[in-house]
Amino acid sequence: MGEVQTKAPLDSPALTGTPTAPMPETTAAGIEIATAAFVAAKVAQLVGSAPEALDTLQELADALGNDPNFAITVLNKLAGK
């Protein structure tokens, strides 16, 4: 009977409607539940101070000429000078 008393009620606001979860530590990298706020913060951190013209993967790929070997291409061009 004691175990039943420690369980969340079925109509708990954390379990119905829009479920909630605790915000993981900012250093979390394991199997913690990632809340929408946590993911949004990590995306904002990743984008950081990138200029608006280069703040998506597509914009970065376009700027690099969609060259999967961009670093090698640049090195070869520099070596040829």
C-alpha positions as CSV (number, residue, x, y, z in Angstrom):
1,M,0.0,0.0,0.0
2,G,2.9,2.4,0.7
3,E,4.1,2.2,-2.9
4,V,0.7,3.3,-4.2
5,Q,0.9,6.4,-2.1
6,T,4.2,7.5,-3.7
7,K,2.8,7.3,-7.3
8,A,1.5,10.4,-9.1
9,P,-2.3,10.6,-9.4
10,L,-3.7,9.8,-12.8
11,D,-5.1,13.3,-13.2
12,S,-1.8,15.0,-12.3
13,P,-1.2,18.1,-14.4
14,A,2.3,16.9,-15.1
15,L,0.8,13.7,-16.8
16,T,-2.2,15.1,-18.7
17,G,-2.7,17.8,-21.2
18,T,0.7,19.2,-21.8
19,P,3.1,17.0,-19.9
20,T,5.9,18.8,-18.0
21,A,9.4,17.6,-17.1
22,P,12.2,19.2,-15.0
23,M,14.7,21.2,-17.0
24,P,17.9,19.2,-17.4
25,E,21.2,20.7,-16.3
26,T,22.8,22.8,-19.0
27,T,25.7,20.2,-19.2
28,A,23.3,17.3,-19.6
29,A,24.4,15.0,-22.4
30,G,23.0,11.6,-21.4
31,I,19.5,10.1,-21.4
32,E,17.7,12.9,-19.6
33,I,14.4,14.1,-20.9
34,A,15.0,17.2,-23.1
35,T,12.3,19.8,-22.6
36,A,11.3,22.2,-25.4
37,A,13.0,25.0,-23.4
38,F,16.2,23.0,-23.1
39,V,16.3,22.3,-26.8
40,A,15.5,25.9,-27.7
41,A,18.4,27.1,-25.4
42,K,20.8,24.6,-27.0
43,V,19.8,25.7,-30.5
44,A,20.2,29.4,-29.6
45,Q,23.6,28.6,-28.0
46,L,24.7,26.7,-31.2
47,V,23.5,29.5,-33.5
48,G,25.1,32.0,-31.1
49,S,26.3,35.2,-32.8
50,A,26.3,33.8,-36.3
51,P,25.3,36.4,-38.9
52,E,21.7,36.0,-40.1
53,A,22.9,35.0,-43.5
54,L,24.8,32.0,-42.1
55,D,22.6,30.8,-39.2
56,T,21.1,27.7,-40.9
57,L,22.8,24.6,-42.2
58,Q,21.5,25.3,-45.7
59,E,23.0,28.8,-45.7
60,L,26.3,27.4,-44.5
61,A,26.3,24.8,-47.3
62,D,25.4,27.4,-49.9
63,A,28.2,29.6,-48.7
64,L,30.7,26.7,-49.0
65,G,29.4,25.9,-52.5
66,N,27.9,22.7,-51.3
67,D,31.5,21.2,-51.4
68,P,31.7,18.2,-49.1
69,N,35.5,18.5,-49.4
70,F,35.7,22.2,-48.9
71,A,38.8,22.1,-46.7
72,I,40.7,20.0,-49.2
73,T,39.5,22.3,-52.1
74,V,40.8,25.4,-50.3
75,L,44.2,23.7,-49.4
76,N,44.6,22.6,-53.1
77,K,43.9,26.1,-54.3
78,L,46.3,27.6,-51.8
79,A,49.0,25.1,-52.7
80,G,48.7,26.1,-56.4
81,K,49.5,29.7,-55.7
